[in-house]
């Protein structure tokens, strides 16, 4: 089983990202599970969401304390929350940042940075980074196929909103693939 922990702020779409990544994983042919960590959930407050991927049915229901992957939707969280806690050696940390540098990444954890905010503003017209980071996650990990992610986005959104979110995910996917 592989596990993903998503760190974001209330209103950034962390829970939606987890649900869509799990849907895309299922469409890619693996069992998956997504769920949020409930807490204060006010806009701007730190939130977490989780995804599990497995070739067998997922029966575990606990939070994820030792993830293989993390997504950090807002790099300012790193100063307030121990986002790297428990990340496995050989794991991947995907961080939204405009400057490409991140402090505190544990040894043995691969860091991938992307300016998801700028991409989201350019493509969506809003600083909502979740679908952009989903595309980057697909490219960085191979846990979900881009085609499956696009299908999940088409089911969740409609019309121009679906097209924009797919374009944002696709562009981030391409940028991460180019950088590897």
Secondary structure per residue as TSV (DSSP state, phi and psi in degrees):
chain	resnum	aa	ss	phi	psi
A	1	X	-	360.0	140.0
A	2	X	E	-115.2	147.4
A	3	X	E	-133.2	143.3
A	4	X	E	-123.3	135.1
A	5	X	E	-118.8	129.4
A	6	X	E	-108.2	127.2
A	7	X	E	-110.4	128.5
A	8	X	E	-152.5	-166.8
A	9	X	E	-118.7	150.9
A	10	X	T	-51.6	128.5
A	11	X	T	99.3	-7.8
A	12	X	S	-88.8	-8.3
A	13	X	-	88.4	27.4
A	14	X	H	-61.6	-43.6
A	15	X	H	-67.3	-42.1
A	16	X	H	-61.3	-42.1
A	17	X	H	-59.7	-45.8
A	18	X	H	-60.1	-46.0
A	19	X	H	-61.5	-44.2
A	20	X	H	-70.9	-35.8
A	21	X	H	-64.8	-42.3
A	22	X	H	-64.1	-41.0
A	23	X	H	-63.0	-44.8
A	24	X	H	-64.2	-38.2
A	25	X	H	-62.5	-44.0
A	26	X	H	-61.7	-42.7
A	27	X	H	-66.2	-24.7
A	28	X	T	-83.2	-4.8
A	29	X	T	105.6	13.0
A	30	X	S	-122.2	160.0
A	31	X	E	-74.8	147.5
A	32	X	E	-150.8	161.1
A	33	X	E	-148.3	136.1
A	34	X	E	-130.4	142.8
A	35	X	E	-162.2	153.7
A	36	X	E	-95.9	164.4
A	37	X	E	-98.3	122.9
A	38	X	-	-88.4	140.2
A	39	X	S	-161.8	-131.2
A	40	X	-	-74.3	-30.8
A	41	X	-	43.8	30.7
A	42	X	-	-88.8	156.9
A	43	X	T	-56.0	127.5
A	44	X	T	92.9	-16.4
A	45	X	S	-75.4	147.4
A	46	X	E	-60.6	134.9
A	47	X	E	-134.0	161.0
A	48	X	E	-132.5	148.8
A	49	X	E	-139.2	157.1
A	50	X	E	-133.5	150.4
A	51	X	E	-139.5	138.1
A	52	X	E	-117.8	143.9
A	53	X	E	-126.3	136.4
A	54	X	E	-157.3	154.0
A	55	X	S	-80.1	-10.3
A	56	X	S	-120.5	163.9
A	57	X	-	-55.7	141.1
A	58	X	-	-95.7	116.5
A	59	X	-	-110.9	-17.8
A	60	X	-	-67.0	137.8
A	61	X	-	-125.3	10.0
A	62	X	S	-83.2	166.3
A	63	X	-	-62.9	167.9
A	64	X	-	-103.2	115.9
A	65	X	S	-104.4	-21.1
A	66	X	S	-131.8	72.8
A	67	X	-	-73.7	154.6
A	68	X	S	-80.8	-29.4
A	69	X	E	-137.4	147.9
A	70	X	E	-132.6	148.8
A	71	X	E	-118.5	129.2
A	72	X	E	-114.2	108.1
A	73	X	S	-74.8	-22.7
A	74	X	-	-139.4	108.9
A	75	X	G	-62.6	-18.7
A	76	X	G	-66.7	-17.3
A	77	X	G	-64.5	-28.1
A	78	X	G	-59.1	-31.7
A	79	X	G	-74.3	-23.5
A	80	X	T	-108.5	-25.5
A	81	X	S	-129.0	139.3
A	82	X	-	-79.8	75.5
A	83	X	T	-64.8	-25.0
A	84	X	T	-88.7	0.5
A	85	X	T	-54.9	123.9
A	86	X	T	78.1	-2.2
A	87	X	-	-60.1	129.8
A	88	X	-	-68.0	147.2
A	89	X	T	-60.4	135.0
A	90	X	T	88.8	-2.2
A	91	X	-	-76.5	176.3
A	92	X	E	-125.1	131.2
A	93	X	E	-111.2	117.6
A	94	X	E	-105.4	115.3
A	95	X	E	-122.6	130.8
A	96	X	E	-80.6	111.4
A	97	X	-	-152.7	148.0
A	98	X	S	-87.7	-19.0
A	99	X	S	-101.7	-8.1
A	100	X	S	79.9	-0.8
A	101	X	-	-114.5	142.2
A	102	X	-	-140.5	131.8
A	103	X	S	-91.7	148.8
A	104	X	-	88.0	8.3
A	105	X	-	-70.7	124.1
A	106	X	-	-63.2	150.8
A	107	X	T	-57.8	141.2
A	108	X	T	86.1	-0.4
A	109	X	-	-107.1	126.4
A	110	X	E	-79.7	126.6
A	111	X	E	-99.1	129.1
A	112	X	E	-124.4	123.2
A	113	X	E	-111.9	150.0
A	114	X	E	-151.2	142.9
A	115	X	-	-87.7	74.1
A	116	X	H	-66.4	-29.5
A	117	X	H	-64.8	-47.3
A	118	X	H	-62.5	-41.9
A	119	X	H	-61.2	-44.9
A	120	X	H	-62.8	-43.3
A	121	X	H	-62.3	-42.2
A	122	X	H	-66.6	-43.6
A	123	X	H	-93.1	-43.4
A	124	X	T	-93.1	-24.7
A	125	X	S	83.3	6.4
A	126	X	S	-138.8	151.8
A	127	X	-	-84.5	41.1
A	128	X	-	-95.4	110.2
A	129	X	-	-97.6	-1.2
A	130	X	H	-61.6	-45.8
A	131	X	H	-71.0	-32.6
A	132	X	H	-61.9	-47.2
A	133	X	H	-67.8	-28.1
A	134	X	H	-63.8	-42.7
A	135	X	H	-63.2	-41.9
A	136	X	H	-63.7	-39.9
A	137	X	H	-62.5	-43.2
A	138	X	H	-58.6	-44.1
A	139	X	H	-69.8	-40.4
A	140	X	H	-71.4	-33.3
A	141	X	H	-113.0	-28.5
A	142	X	-	73.8	7.0
A	143	X	S	-69.7	-29.4
A	144	X	S	-129.5	148.2
A	145	X	-	-87.3	144.2
A	146	X	H	-58.7	-41.8
A	147	X	H	-59.3	-41.8
A	148	X	H	-66.9	-37.7
A	149	X	H	-64.6	-43.1
A	150	X	H	-61.2	-39.2
A	151	X	H	-63.6	-44.8
A	152	X	H	-62.1	-40.8
A	153	X	H	-66.5	-38.4
A	154	X	H	-64.7	-32.1
A	155	X	H	-76.3	-33.0
A	156	X	H	-81.0	-39.2
A	157	X	S	-116.2	165.9
A	158	X	-	-133.7	162.0
A	159	X	H	55.9	-140.5
A	160	X	H	-60.1	-31.4
A	161	X	H	-65.4	-41.6
A	162	X	H	-63.1	-45.7
A	163	X	H	-60.2	-43.0
A	164	X	H	-66.6	-42.5
A	165	X	H	-66.5	-38.3
A	166	X	H	-65.0	-42.3
A	167	X	H	-62.4	-39.9
A	168	X	H	-65.5	-45.2
A	169	X	H	-63.0	-44.4
A	170	X	H	-62.8	-43.3
A	171	X	H	-64.8	-42.3
A	172	X	H	-65.4	-39.7
A	173	X	H	-57.2	-48.3
A	174	X	H	-62.6	-42.8
A	175	X	H	-63.7	-41.5
A	176	X	H	-69.7	-40.6
A	177	X	H	-61.8	-40.4
A	178	X	H	-64.3	-33.9
A	179	X	H	-81.5	-10.7
A	180	X	-	-86.3	360.0
